[in-house]
Amino acid sequence: MAKQKKNIQDYLDALVDKEGLKTDVKITLTDESLWKLIGGLFLAGVSIALVANVLKNIIPNKHLAKQTQILLRIKDQLKPN
C-alpha cells in the first residue's frame, strides 16, 4: 500500500469550498507525523541554544573588553608604589 503524498493545494481544498471556509475541519496526527513534529521542535531548540552559545562565547564582546581594560588601568593606578 503506497502512501499518497498531499500538497498544499489538497489541504486548502479541504478547508475551503464554494460556500467559504469549512468549520468542521479535522486534523489527524499519525505516529510518524507526531515524531517528526517532536524531532523538529527538539532540533529547533538545540539550534537556538547553539547559536546563543556561539554568540555569547565565540564572538568577542567589544564592550566587555573595553570595560575590562578600563578596570585594569584603574587597578594599576591605585597600586601603591
Secondary structure as GFF3:
##gff-version 3
##sequence-region A 1 81
A	DSSP	alpha_helix	8	15	.	.	.	ID=ss1
A	DSSP	beta_strand	16	17	.	.	.	ID=ss2
A	DSSP	beta_strand	20	21	.	.	.	ID=ss3
A	DSSP	alpha_helix	31	53	.	.	.	ID=ss4
A	DSSP	pi_helix	54	58	.	.	.	ID=ss5
A	DSSP	alpha_helix	62	78	.	.	.	ID=ss6
###
